[in-house]
Amino acid sequence: MDKPGFVYIMASQRNGTIYVGVTSDLPGRAYQHRNGLVAGFTKTHGCKILVWYEAHDSIDCARLRELQMKKWNRLWKLREIEAKNPDWSDLFESLS
């Protein structure tokens, strides 16, 4: 059986730099980004706020959605964030 997966967006601030990623462990991965434990884009650009995520039944489905979203223009991504999180609140604390 496949692991569940998550597509997520980290941001540096409201309307700031955004990053779309995929993981099977959203709390763990968001923690890594928040604390600068992952070298790369999010650490370099300060993307530490979890502003959006979407759960999928399998990691493969989540990867397909991530690839789809990475082709989107910025405006579409901003609309996706604001539809579910209009205040750009940090959703990390709501993960259990």
N, CA, C and O atoms as a DFTB+ gen file, in Angstrom:
384 C
 N C O
     1  1       0.839      -1.190       0.000
     2  2       0.000       0.000       0.000
     3  2       0.880       1.249       0.000
     4  3       1.876       1.323       0.720
     5  1       0.498       2.218      -0.813
     6  2       1.240       3.472      -0.894
     7  2       1.107       4.295       0.379
     8  3       0.096       4.231       1.078
     9  1       2.155       5.073       0.666
    10  2       2.094       6.033       1.756
    11  2       1.228       7.209       1.312
    12  3       1.181       7.532       0.126
    13  1       0.543       7.849       2.260
    14  2      -0.140       9.096       1.893
    15  2       0.909      10.165       1.583
    16  3       2.063      10.051       1.994
    17  1       0.500      11.188       0.865
    18  2       1.423      12.260       0.512
    19  2       0.782      13.616       0.662
    20  3      -0.441      13.737       0.732
    21  1       1.610      14.629       0.709
    22  2       1.160      16.005       0.859
    23  2       1.902      16.893      -0.140
    24  3       3.107      16.747      -0.346
    25  1       1.173      17.798      -0.745
    26  2       1.765      18.890      -1.500
    27  2       1.642      20.093      -0.584
    28  3       0.609      20.278       0.060
    29  1       2.681      20.912      -0.518
    30  2       2.652      22.033       0.419
    31  2       3.328      23.252      -0.197
    32  3       4.117      23.146      -1.136
    33  1       2.991      24.417       0.364
    34  2       3.638      25.662      -0.051
    35  2       4.199      26.347       1.189
    36  3       3.485      26.595       2.160
    37  1       5.480      26.643       1.134
    38  2       6.158      27.433       2.158
    39  2       6.356      28.836       1.596
    40  3       6.559      29.002       0.393
    41  1       6.297      29.842       2.459
    42  2       6.470      31.234       2.026
    43  2       7.420      31.961       2.968
    44  3       7.578      31.591       4.132
    45  1       8.047      33.006       2.434
    46  2       8.927      33.826       3.265
    47  2       8.111      34.847       4.063
    48  3       8.485      35.222       5.174
    49  1       7.006      35.285       3.490
    50  2       6.085      36.241       4.108
    51  2       4.866      36.341       3.194
    52  3       4.850      35.726       2.127
    53  1       3.862      37.089       3.584
    54  2       2.693      37.275       2.725
    55  2       3.144      37.887       1.402
    56  3       3.838      38.902       1.382
    57  1       2.745      37.265       0.310
    58  2       3.112      37.694      -1.043
    59  2       4.616      37.700      -1.290
    60  3       5.093      38.359      -2.213
    61  1       5.357      36.974      -0.474
    62  2       6.800      36.884      -0.645
    63  2       7.182      35.716      -1.532
    64  3       6.391      35.256      -2.356
    65  1       8.394      35.249      -1.355
    66  2       8.889      34.098      -2.099
    67  2       8.124      32.856      -1.661
    68  3       7.893      32.654      -0.469
    69  1       7.729      32.018      -2.629
    70  2       7.009      30.796      -2.301
    71  2       7.721      29.584      -2.894
    72  3       8.433      29.679      -3.894
    73  1       7.502      28.443      -2.242
    74  2       8.110      27.185      -2.654
    75  2       7.051      26.095      -2.592
    76  3       6.353      25.966      -1.586
    77  1       6.925      25.321      -3.642
    78  2       6.000      24.189      -3.688
    79  2       6.809      22.908      -3.524
    80  3       7.794      22.694      -4.230
    81  1       6.390      22.056      -2.588
    82  2       7.093      20.807      -2.352
    83  2       6.134      19.648      -2.121
    84  3       4.916      19.827      -2.086
    85  1       6.698      18.467      -1.965
    86  2       5.917      17.253      -1.714
    87  2       6.634      16.433      -0.646
    88  3       7.863      16.420      -0.578
    89  1       5.847      15.748       0.189
    90  2       6.420      14.931       1.253
    91  2       5.406      13.903       1.727
    92  3       4.207      14.036       1.482
    93  1       5.899      12.877       2.406
    94  2       5.007      11.920       3.061
    95  2       4.899      12.231       4.557
    96  3       4.082      11.635       5.258
    97  1       5.722      13.160       5.042
    98  2       5.730      13.546       6.465
    99  2       5.677      15.070       6.552
   100  3       6.710      15.727       6.688
   101  1       4.475      15.623       6.474
   102  2       4.340      17.080       6.444
   103  2       4.845      17.760       7.716
   104  3       5.591      18.733       7.609
   105  1       4.479      17.300       8.910
   106  2       5.012      17.982      10.102
   107  2       6.541      17.974      10.156
   108  3       7.159      18.984      10.491
   109  1       7.140      16.845       9.830
   110  2       8.603      16.742       9.861
   111  2       9.269      17.619       8.820
   112  3      10.268      18.280       9.105
   113  1       8.723      17.627       7.622
   114  2       9.314      18.420       6.545
   115  2       9.146      19.914       6.810
   116  3      10.075      20.692       6.592
   117  1       7.967      20.318       7.279
   118  2       7.746      21.733       7.600
   119  2       8.692      22.173       8.722
   120  3       9.213      23.288       8.689
   121  1       8.915      21.309       9.709
   122  2       9.847      21.604      10.787
   123  2      11.256      21.846      10.232
   124  3      11.944      22.776      10.653
   125  1      11.674      21.005       9.289
   126  2      13.001      21.167       8.685
   127  2      13.117      22.527       7.989
   128  3      14.121      23.223       8.142
   129  1      12.087      22.898       7.225
   130  2      12.119      24.189       6.534
   131  2      12.129      25.341       7.543
   132  3      12.917      26.278       7.407
   133  1      11.271      25.274       8.536
   134  2      11.144      26.349       9.532
   135  2      12.456      26.618      10.265
   136  3      12.758      27.754      10.630
   137  1      13.214      25.571      10.470
   138  2      14.445      25.699      11.252
   139  2      15.710      25.729      10.408
   140  3      16.815      25.613      10.937
   141  1      15.552      25.885       9.096
   142  2      16.701      26.002       8.206
   143  2      17.564      24.763       8.149
   144  3      18.770      24.863       7.923
   145  1      16.975      23.596       8.347
   146  2      17.734      22.347       8.349
   147  2      17.919      21.760       6.955
   148  3      18.685      20.815       6.774
   149  1      17.216      22.321       5.968
   150  2      17.272      21.825       4.597
   151  2      18.051      22.839       3.756
   152  3      17.594      23.963       3.554
   153  1      19.207      22.446       3.275
   154  2      19.980      23.336       2.403
   155  2      19.251      23.459       1.074
   156  3      18.680      22.487       0.578
   157  1      19.273      24.639       0.507
   158  2      18.642      24.816      -0.793
   159  2      17.769      26.058      -0.850
   160  3      17.981      27.028      -0.122
   161  1      16.786      26.002      -1.730
   162  2      15.956      27.164      -2.045
   163  2      15.267      27.761      -0.820
   164  3      15.345      28.969      -0.597
   165  1      14.596      26.930      -0.027
   166  2      13.828      27.477       1.098
   167  2      14.731      28.119       2.146
   168  3      14.368      29.141       2.729
   169  1      15.878      27.545       2.386
   170  2      16.810      28.130       3.353
   171  2      17.379      29.439       2.813
   172  3      17.444      30.434       3.534
   173  1      17.786      29.440       1.554
   174  2      18.362      30.634       0.934
   175  2      17.375      31.797       0.912
   176  3      17.758      32.944       1.139
   177  1      16.091      31.497       0.636
   178  2      15.081      32.545       0.472
   179  2      14.194      32.739       1.698
   180  3      13.240      33.515       1.645
   181  1      14.487      32.056       2.790
   182  2      13.763      32.259       4.043
   183  2      12.312      31.812       4.012
   184  3      11.466      32.420       4.668
   185  1      12.013      30.768       3.266
   186  2      10.640      30.247       3.192
   187  2      10.394      29.342       4.399
   188  3      10.682      28.145       4.362
   189  1       9.858      29.931       5.471
   190  2       9.700      29.218       6.735
   191  2       8.256      29.104       7.186
   192  3       7.985      28.484       8.215
   193  1       7.320      29.686       6.445
   194  2       5.917      29.707       6.849
   195  2       5.128      28.718       5.989
   196  3       5.102      28.844       4.765
   197  1       4.495      27.747       6.617
   198  2       3.630      26.799       5.911
   199  2       2.284      27.488       5.682
   200  3       1.508      27.669       6.621
   201  1       2.011      27.872       4.434
   202  2       0.801      28.651       4.143
   203  2      -0.294      27.851       3.447
   204  3      -1.434      28.306       3.364
   205  1       0.044      26.657       2.944
   206  2      -0.954      25.863       2.222
   207  2      -0.484      24.426       2.151
   208  3       0.713      24.163       2.031
   209  1      -1.428      23.490       2.225
   210  2      -1.101      22.093       1.953
   211  2      -2.355      21.357       1.514
   212  3      -3.482      21.793       1.750
   213  1      -2.116      20.229       0.870
   214  2      -3.194      19.403       0.338
   215  2      -2.785      17.944       0.544
   216  3      -1.682      17.545       0.172
   217  1      -3.674      17.157       1.134
   218  2      -3.403      15.742       1.391
   219  2      -3.839      14.893       0.203
   220  3      -4.829      15.193      -0.464
   221  1      -3.083      13.829      -0.049
   222  2      -3.389      12.879      -1.125
   223  2      -3.294      11.463      -0.577
   224  3      -2.560      11.205       0.377
   225  1      -4.037      10.554      -1.184
   226  2      -4.051       9.155      -0.735
   227  2      -2.712       8.461      -0.927
   228  3      -2.383       7.530      -0.191
   229  1      -1.934       8.907      -1.913
   230  2      -0.633       8.284      -2.152
   231  2       0.410       9.349      -2.466
   232  3       0.087      10.434      -2.949
   233  1       1.653       9.020      -2.186
   234  2       2.757       9.928      -2.487
   235  2       2.876      10.145      -3.995
   236  3       3.278      11.220      -4.438
   237  1       2.528       9.128      -4.782
   238  2       2.581       9.274      -6.238
   239  2       1.578      10.314      -6.730
   240  3       1.898      11.118      -7.606
   241  1       0.367      10.303      -6.171
   242  2      -0.635      11.314      -6.537
   243  2      -0.165      12.708      -6.119
   244  3      -0.356      13.685      -6.844
   245  1       0.450      12.782      -4.943
   246  2       0.968      14.066      -4.467
   247  2       2.075      14.580      -5.387
   248  3       2.134      15.774      -5.679
   249  1       2.945      13.693      -5.840
   250  2       4.027      14.104      -6.750
   251  2       3.469      14.632      -8.070
   252  3       3.966      15.622      -8.608
   253  1       2.437      13.970      -8.585
   254  2       1.822      14.443      -9.828
   255  2       1.229      15.838      -9.645
   256  3       1.380      16.702     -10.509
   257  1       0.553      16.051      -8.511
   258  2      -0.034      17.366      -8.228
   259  2       1.066      18.422      -8.083
   260  3       0.916      19.542      -8.573
   261  1       2.161      18.078      -7.418
   262  2       3.278      19.017      -7.263
   263  2       3.829      19.410      -8.633
   264  3       4.055      20.593      -8.889
   265  1       4.043      18.448      -9.501
   266  2       4.561      18.750     -10.839
   267  2       3.598      19.653     -11.603
   268  3       4.020      20.571     -12.307
   269  1       2.308      19.387     -11.459
   270  2       1.294      20.228     -12.093
   271  2       1.383      21.661     -11.560
   272  3       1.393      22.616     -12.337
   273  1       1.448      21.805     -10.248
   274  2       1.467      23.136      -9.636
   275  2       2.744      23.899      -9.950
   276  3       2.712      25.124     -10.070
   277  1       3.860      23.207     -10.084
   278  2       5.117      23.891     -10.405
   279  2       5.079      24.516     -11.793
   280  3       5.861      25.421     -12.087
   281  1       4.174      24.041     -12.652
   282  2       4.011      24.638     -13.978
   283  2       3.091      25.852     -13.956
   284  3       3.048      26.613     -14.922
   285  1       2.364      26.037     -12.878
   286  2       1.439      27.165     -12.760
   287  2       2.210      28.472     -12.677
   288  3       3.361      28.503     -12.242
   289  1       1.559      29.557     -13.103
   290  2       2.184      30.858     -12.883
   291  2       1.937      31.288     -11.430
   292  3       1.103      30.714     -10.729
   293  1       2.663      32.283     -11.012
   294  2       2.615      32.733      -9.616
   295  2       1.210      33.131      -9.179
   296  3       0.796      32.799      -8.068
   297  1       0.479      33.829     -10.023
   298  2      -0.857      34.295      -9.666
   299  2      -1.778      33.130      -9.302
   300  3      -2.551      33.221      -8.349
   301  1      -1.693      32.040     -10.059
   302  2      -2.530      30.874      -9.757
   303  2      -2.174      30.301      -8.393
   304  3      -3.061      29.892      -7.644
   305  1      -0.890      30.265      -8.061
   306  2      -0.462      29.748      -6.764
   307  2      -0.952      30.657      -5.639
   308  3      -1.410      30.176      -4.602
   309  1      -0.856      31.960      -5.844
   310  2      -1.337      32.910      -4.831
   311  2      -2.837      32.755      -4.611
   312  3      -3.307      32.816      -3.474
   313  1      -3.583      32.557      -5.679
   314  2      -5.033      32.341      -5.549
   315  2      -5.330      31.066      -4.773
   316  3      -6.264      31.036      -3.971
   317  1      -4.557      30.024      -4.997
   318  2      -4.736      28.756      -4.280
   319  2      -4.499      28.961      -2.783
   320  3      -5.263      28.465      -1.955
   321  1      -3.437      29.694      -2.441
   322  2      -3.145      29.984      -1.033
   323  2      -4.283      30.783      -0.419
   324  3      -4.803      30.417       0.635
   325  1      -4.668      31.862      -1.068
   326  2      -5.649      32.777      -0.483
   327  2      -7.053      32.189      -0.425
   328  3      -7.865      32.626       0.391
   329  1      -7.357      31.208      -1.270
   330  2      -8.665      30.553      -1.199
   331  2      -8.810      29.765       0.101
   332  3      -9.901      29.699       0.666
   333  1      -7.724      29.172       0.574
   334  2      -7.770      28.348       1.786
   335  2      -7.196      29.049       3.017
   336  3      -7.517      28.681       4.148
   337  1      -6.357      30.047       2.803
   338  2      -5.667      30.704       3.913
   339  2      -5.506      32.196       3.588
   340  3      -4.393      32.660       3.342
   341  1      -6.617      32.946       3.587
   342  2      -6.565      34.345       3.152
   343  2      -5.640      35.244       3.975
   344  3      -5.169      36.265       3.474
   345  1      -5.381      34.880       5.216
   346  2      -4.499      35.691       6.072
   347  2      -3.037      35.252       6.016
   348  3      -2.178      35.854       6.661
   349  1      -2.761      34.211       5.250
   350  2      -1.410      33.655       5.146
   351  2      -0.891      33.264       6.535
   352  3       0.281      33.471       6.851
   353  1      -1.769      32.703       7.347
   354  2      -1.372      32.240       8.679
   355  2      -0.408      31.065       8.543
   356  3      -0.446      30.325       7.560
   357  1       0.454      30.905       9.543
   358  2       1.357      29.759       9.563
   359  2       0.552      28.546      10.032
   360  3       0.068      28.513      11.164
   361  1       0.414      27.559       9.162
   362  2      -0.403      26.382       9.448
   363  2       0.349      25.303      10.216
   364  3      -0.235      24.277      10.565
   365  1       1.614      25.513      10.481
   366  2       2.431      24.498      11.141
   367  2       1.843      24.056      12.470
   368  3       1.783      22.862      12.765
   369  1       1.408      25.028      13.275
   370  2       0.897      24.707      14.609
   371  2      -0.395      23.901      14.556
   372  3      -0.736      23.221      15.523
   373  1      -1.116      23.968      13.444
   374  2      -2.380      23.221      13.320
   375  2      -2.162      21.757      12.942
   376  3      -3.110      20.973      12.961
   377  1      -0.945      21.381      12.605
   378  2      -0.646      19.984      12.257
   379  2      -0.548      19.166      13.536
   380  3       0.045      19.605      14.521
   381  1      -1.133      17.978      13.513
   382  2      -1.002      17.145      14.720
   383  2      -0.348      15.842      14.412
   384  3      -0.158      15.019      15.307
